[in-house]
Amino acid sequence: MGFHPFGRLRPIPEVERLLARQARPVRRREAIPLEEALGRVSARNVTAPRPVPSFRRASWDGFAVRARDTTRSGAKRPVWLTVVGEQFAETSRRSPLRAGETVEIATGSALPRGADSVAIYEDVRSVGGRLQISRPVARGARVADIGEDFARGARLVRAGEPLDAAGLGALAAIGRSTVEVYARPRVLIIPNGNELRLAGASLGAGQIYEANHVSLASFCSAAGAQVSWIPPVPDDPKAIEAAIRRGLPQCDLVLVTGGSSVGERDYLPRVFPRIGRLLFHGIAVRPGKPTLAAVANGRLVMGLPGHPTSCLANAYWLLLPILRRLAGLPGTGLTECSVRMAEAYPVSGPGFTTVVPLRIAGGLGHPTFKDSSAITSLSGANGFLLRPGTAGPIRRGERVVASLLPHPIGQPPVPPAGRPQGYRNRGR
């Protein structure tokens, strides 16, 4: 069997910088219902065409009054007002409130003309159509003024920022039903290998069911991408190149799994330079060393290892930040936390960084790794640790800084009993 060597193995920081420069945020736009827009990135600034509220309204249940009618009230000499009606949020009172009168009013109701305050139920006594007030009501008390929530022209949503529940509520409050957002990144997954078969097919000697497209598609979808995939492509450089070229015009990112190493039938290192500019081949990391990337027609094409653990472990630290950048989302999506290692763990030695998948619970980090070819190496992992070879093996009980995977990619860890767990977002 033939062999062709790796290029210069790139350290993780260099790879991250290279890919960040090439991962351009998607600028396609689409209008979607507000109910589906949480977490999506706004494509436009939206300002308020009118103030909210657009009328003075009660912010508490009680009685609408004229504050000046209550100024002389006291515990020993209460003021008595005549209750002349009631008002709910969907009704309005045509006649103005006159001296000595009050109207029972519900929260959200428009304040009657002439009234300027609300006396709440807890502070008054209603007796036979009359209201007893034993202390003065301040002018404007329990009243939301025009524009108190936001004024006309106020910026409700800022272009380039993720939409949150409050922002979407503000858009609904001005009568909007849709919002313009940037489209989700489109990702194409191309499995590669003669031995790969899809679920339902019978297996011959040396054949296996293809699993990487499922784990990668799940990962990318959870990170906010729109994912498609094709059946496994055989170990044929022309077939691989043709599949990539067909997919490029419709995608923002192409992920090819398998064929990324240095063996005779690892064709990606030879195919990638033909479709675009090769960025690198080989990363100084384990698992995940046989990884490469190219830029073709302004789009990223990445080759990931065929071993399931190597493939998905790379997605944790390498792919997630790229997907977020393509989506226009800030940071890496990872959260750092301090954990104590539940057991010792070896590392790859100088010149390599080791990816240590972890199940984090109760303030402890439990390594889950078995083998690069075992997908269950990552089962139950909700975080990971990048350990430089120069730092030496991990000792049992050593406190380390780990990265938590966002839900639903990873399940939130259970904090230590009796004491809070401190986390901080990891961004670049």
Number of C-alpha atoms within 10 A of each C-alpha: 5 8 11 12 11 18 13 11 18 18 15 18 8 11 19 17 11 14 22 15 10 17 21 17 19 16 15 11 15 14 15 15 13 19 13 11 20 15 13 23 26 24 23 16 13 17 17 18 13 15 18 20 19 17 15 22 25 29 21 20 19 23 27 34 31 25 19 16 19 23 16 14 17 13 9 8 12 17 19 20 20 17 20 14 13 16 20 16 14 9 10 14 15 8 9 12 20 14 14 17 22 27 23 20 27 22 18 19 22 25 31 23 16 16 23 24 26 31 27 19 13 8 12 16 13 15 11 7 10 15 22 18 24 20 19 17 24 16 17 17 18 21 22 22 18 17 16 14 13 18 17 14 12 15 15 17 24 16 15 18 18 20 20 14 12 12 17 22 15 18 19 15 14 16 10 13 14 17 24 20 23 22 24 26 26 21 24 24 24 23 26 27 20 15 16 19 18 13 11 7 9 10 14 9 6 8 13 16 14 19 17 24 24 12 15 21 19 15 21 22 19 15 23 20 22 17 20 16 18 13 14 22 21 16 18 18 18 11 13 23 18 14 15 21 14 10 19 20 10 12 18 24 25 26 21 30 26 27 27 27 25 19 13 11 18 22 21 29 26 14 19 25 15 13 18 17 16 19 18 20 25 23 23 23 25 20 25 24 23 27 29 25 28 25 20 19 11 15 18 23 28 25 26 28 26 26 20 27 25 26 27 24 23 21 20 23 21 16 22 22 25 26 27 22 22 24 26 24 20 15 16 22 21 20 17 19 19 17 22 19 21 17 14 13 15 13 20 19 15 12 13 22 24 20 23 25 27 25 21 28 15 14 22 23 31 23 23 17 20 13 15 21 15 14 20 15 21 25 15 16 24 23 29 26 20 19 24 20 18 13 11 14 16 16 15 13 14 14 16 18 15 24 27 29 23 19 12 12 18 16 16 16 19 12 15 12 9 6 9 9 15 11 13 12 14 14 12 10
